[in-house]
Amino acid sequence: MLERLVDMPLSVWTYGFDHESVRHLGPMAQDFATAFGLGSNDRRIAMVDANGVCMASIQALYRRVIALEAEVERLRR
């Protein structure tokens, strides 16, 4: 999960209907669909899928932090 997330390109853009000063940051829907195979098409990213990827990534990072903390503690002893 984390490797797919890290490798996914992120872009900055402004929608045509927004003022030019309004900027957005995120993946393109096609890249998201390719990376995760989620959603009903590659034209939109469903918020439930984006949130799910974020939550799964947070869980994976938490597990890594716990493992690293245990390793640091072991090395201190």
N, C-alpha and C positions, 0 to 999 in steps of 0.2 A: 504494500500500500504506500509506504513512505517513498520508496524508490520511484514509483509511478508518479506520485505527487511532485517530487523534486524535479523529475525530468520533464514535467509538463510545462510548456511555455506559458508565461503570463504576459498580458499586453495592457497598455493604457490606451483608452479611447474616449471619445465623446460621441454620444448619440446625436444624430442629425436634428432631433427635436430639442436637445438641450442647448443652453447657452454655451458658447465656446469655452467658458471658464470652468464648466462642470466636467470633471474627469472621472473615469471609472477604471478599476484595476481588476483583472481576473483572467481566467482562461477563455479561449474561444470554445464554443460548444463542440466543434468538431474534434478539437484536441482532448476535451474532457471525455467525449464518447469513445475515442480511440484508447485513451488511457484506462478507463474504468468500465466500459461496456454497459453503462447505466443509462436509463431514460428511454423514452419511446422513439426518439429521433436524434440526429446530430445537429439540430438547428437551435435547440434550447437546452439549458441546464435547469433541471427541476431543483428547486431549493431543498427538497427533501434529500435528493442525491448529493448535492453539494454539502449539506449539513452532515450527512452520513459519512462522507469521505473525511470531512474535518474531524468528526468525533472518532472515527476509527484511527485516524492519524494521531490524535491526541492520546488515545489509549496506547498505541504503539510506542509513542515517545515516553509516556509514563512508565511502561514496562522497561524501556531502555534505561531510563533514569534510575529506577529501582535497582536494576542489575548493576549499573555503574556504581551506585552508592554502596552496594554490598561488596563489590570488588575493591573499592577504596577502603572500606572498613577492614576487609581481609588483609590488604596490603599494609595498613597501619599497624595491625597486630604483628 
